[in-house]
């Protein structure tokens, strides 16, 4: 195992995905493995699933973990789409004890966005970039001149005329819940992106998460002037970004 090879894990409300990543090139060195997120998604249950995923790789080294909450110093501060018992729980300690490996955790959308900025379409982009993951919720990462503003929750803003936050209105879960076709959902998502463009005036909006693979199904319903593009790394970005974060965290620890 080389120092630049890190296991990247992307924990979501519906699935836990992992792959060994070359953090120098931003490429997956193994096939992606995926387990279902246990329900209820308590720390104990998720730690067991996390450890099972790690065991499938026979992994003994450093692990980077993208996690679907606000994360500060390895601790989960929110729990919008997972069990509320995660609030105040140390993700790094919980998963490290379960797996027997050192785990470094950050917000899942921040992980995916960082990967896209380093290895994808964001490489040549200056100014402000908004990265939105479309999945069970709407995750977000904001970059100003390529620097991350951590733990933004732009899926939790309210849109004018609606009594629910944006991710309850325009996520893939909302599409399934309300049995929406691509046009109806695309118009909802367009409403959301137009609001973000008005508030932030970004240079570009990049889309990740599972639904980004279907960009050609809803692109025609997006009317904002700001360019909107599917992320180059698609659904691998979270694993790549998480692995990179763990690598950089350990490099900083060694140098300090």
C-alpha positions in Angstrom: 0.0 0.0 0.0 1.4 3.4 -1.0 1.1 6.6 0.9 -1.0 8.2 -1.8 -3.6 5.3 -1.7 -6.4 6.1 0.7 -9.8 4.4 1.2 -12.5 7.0 0.4 -16.0 6.4 1.8 -19.1 8.5 0.9 -21.8 8.0 3.5 -25.3 9.0 2.4 -28.8 8.7 3.7 -29.5 5.8 1.4 -26.1 4.2 0.7 -22.5 3.9 1.9 -20.0 3.8 -1.0 -16.3 3.2 -0.9 -13.3 2.7 -3.1 -9.5 2.9 -2.8 -8.4 6.3 -4.3 -5.1 7.5 -5.8 -5.2 11.0 -4.2 -2.4 12.3 -6.5 -4.5 11.6 -9.7 -8.0 11.6 -8.3 -8.8 8.2 -9.8 -10.4 5.1 -8.3 -8.0 2.1 -8.0 -10.8 -0.4 -7.3 -14.4 -1.0 -8.1 -16.8 1.0 -6.0 -18.6 -1.1 -3.3 -21.9 0.0 -1.9 -23.9 -1.0 1.1 -27.3 0.2 2.1 -27.4 2.7 4.9 -29.1 0.9 7.8 -32.5 2.1 9.0 -32.7 3.6 11.5 -29.4 5.2 10.8 -28.1 5.3 14.3 -24.4 5.7 15.1 -24.2 2.0 16.2 -25.9 0.7 13.1 -23.9 2.9 10.7 -20.6 2.1 12.4 -21.3 -1.6 11.9 -22.1 -1.0 8.1 -19.0 1.2 7.8 -16.8 -1.5 9.3 -18.3 -4.1 7.0 -17.4 -2.0 4.0 -13.9 -1.5 5.2 -13.5 -5.3 5.8 -14.6 -6.0 2.2 -11.5 -4.1 1.0 -9.4 -5.8 3.7 -8.2 -2.3 4.5 -5.9 -1.4 7.4 -4.8 2.2 6.5 -6.2 5.7 6.5 -9.8 6.3 5.6 -11.5 9.6 4.4 -15.2 9.8 5.1 -17.7 12.2 3.6 -20.7 12.5 5.9 -24.2 14.0 5.3 -24.2 16.6 8.1 -22.4 19.7 9.2 -19.0 18.4 10.4 -16.7 20.3 12.7 -13.5 18.8 14.2 -14.9 15.4 13.3 -18.2 15.9 15.2 -21.6 15.8 13.5 -23.5 19.0 14.4 -26.7 18.3 12.5 -28.8 15.3 11.2 -31.3 16.4 8.6 -31.4 13.1 6.7 -30.1 10.6 9.2 -31.0 9.6 12.8 -31.0 12.6 15.2 -28.8 10.7 17.6 -25.9 11.7 15.4 -26.1 15.3 16.6 -23.1 15.8 18.9 -21.5 12.4 18.0 -17.9 12.2 16.9 -17.9 10.6 13.5 -14.2 10.0 13.4 -14.1 8.3 16.8 -17.2 6.2 16.1 -16.0 4.9 12.8 -12.4 4.5 13.9 -13.4 2.3 16.8 -15.6 0.2 14.6 -13.1 -0.3 11.8 -9.8 -0.2 13.6 -8.5 2.4 11.2 -7.8 6.1 11.5 -10.8 8.0 10.0 -11.0 11.6 9.0 -14.5 13.1 8.3 -15.9 16.1 6.6 -19.2 17.1 5.1 -20.1 14.9 2.1 -20.9 17.8 -0.3 -17.7 19.6 0.7 -15.8 16.4 -0.1 -17.4 16.0 -3.5 -17.0 19.6 -4.4 -13.4 19.7 -3.4 -12.7 16.7 -5.7 -14.4 18.4 -8.6 -12.4 21.6 -8.0 -9.1 19.7 -7.9 -9.6 17.1 -10.6 -12.8 18.0 -12.5 -14.4 21.0 -14.2 -13.5 23.3 -11.3 -9.8 23.1 -12.1 -9.8 26.1 -14.5 -12.6 28.0 -12.8 -12.1 31.2 -10.8 -14.5 33.4 -8.9 -17.4 31.8 -7.0 -18.5 28.2 -7.7 -21.5 26.5 -6.3 -21.5 22.7 -6.2 -24.9 21.0 -5.6 -25.3 17.3 -5.0 -28.8 16.0 -5.9 -29.7 13.0 -3.9 -31.8 12.3 -0.8 -31.3 15.9 0.0 -29.6 18.8 -1.7 -26.0 19.1 -0.5 -23.9 22.1 -1.3 -20.3 23.3 -1.4 -19.3 26.9 -2.0 -15.9 28.0 -3.4 -14.5 31.5 -3.6 -11.4 31.8 -5.8 -11.0 28.0 -5.3 -11.1 28.2 -1.5 -13.8 26.2 0.2 -16.3 27.9 2.5 -17.1 24.8 4.6 -20.4 23.4 5.8 -22.8 25.5 3.7 -26.3 24.1 3.8 -27.9 25.7 0.7 -30.4 22.8 0.5 -32.0 24.2 3.7 -32.9 27.6 2.4 -36.6 28.5 2.0 -37.9 29.5 -1.5 -40.4 32.2 -1.8 -44.0 30.9 -1.6 -43.1 27.6 -0.2 -43.4 26.3 3.4 -40.6 23.8 3.1 -36.8 24.0 2.6 -35.4 23.6 -0.9 -34.3 19.9 -0.5 -37.9 19.0 0.6 -39.1 20.6 -2.6 -36.5 19.8 -5.3 -34.3 16.8 -4.3 -34.5 13.4 -5.9 -36.4 12.3 -2.8 -39.0 15.0 -3.5 -39.2 13.8 -7.1 -40.0 10.3 -6.0 -42.3 11.3 -3.2 -44.5 13.5 -5.4 -44.2 11.1 -8.4 -42.9 13.9 -10.6 -41.7 13.5 -14.2 -38.6 15.2 -15.4 -40.4 18.4 -16.6 -42.2 19.0 -13.4 -39.2 18.2 -11.2 -36.9 20.1 -13.6 -39.0 23.3 -13.2 -38.8 22.9 -9.4 -35.0 22.5 -9.6 -34.8 25.4 -11.9 -36.6 27.6 -9.4 -34.1 26.6 -6.8 -31.0 27.2 -9.0 -32.4 30.6 -10.1 -32.7 31.6 -6.4 -29.1 30.6 -5.8 -27.9 32.5 -8.8 -29.7 35.6 -7.7 -28.3 35.4 -4.1 -24.7 34.4 -4.9 -24.0 35.4 -8.6 -21.7 32.4 -9.1 -19.4 32.0 -12.1 -20.8 28.5 -12.6 -23.0 25.9 -10.8 -21.8 22.4 -10.9 -24.1 19.4 -10.2 -23.1 16.1 -8.6 -24.9 13.3 -6.8 -26.8 10.4 -8.4 -29.3 12.6 -10.3 -26.5 14.5 -12.1 -26.1 11.5 -14.3 -29.5 12.3 -15.8 -28.6 15.9 -16.7 -29.8 15.5 -20.2 -33.3 14.7 -18.9 -33.8 18.1 -17.2 -31.3 20.5 -18.7 -33.9 21.9 -21.1 -36.0 23.2 -18.1 -33.1 25.3 -16.6 -33.6 28.9 -17.6 -30.9 30.8 -15.5 -28.2 32.8 -17.2 -25.5 31.2 -15.0 -23.8 28.2 -16.7 -25.0 24.9 -15.1 -22.9 21.8 -15.8 -22.9 18.2 -14.6 -19.7 17.5 -12.6 -17.0 15.6 -14.4 -16.4 13.1 -11.6 -20.2 12.4 -11.2 -21.0 10.1 -8.3 -17.3 9.2 -7.6 -16.5 12.7 -6.4 -17.4 12.2 -2.7 -15.1 9.2 -2.4 -12.2 11.0 -4.1 -12.7 14.2 -2.1 -12.9 12.3 1.2 -9.7 10.4 0.5 -8.0 13.6 -0.4 -9.1 15.3 2.8 -7.8 12.5 4.9 -4.4 12.6 3.1 -4.1 16.3 3.5 -5.1 16.1 7.2 -2.4 13.7 7.9 0.2 15.7 5.9 -0.6 18.7 8.0 -0.4 16.7 11.2 3.1 15.5 10.2 4.4 18.9 9.2 3.1 20.7 12.4 
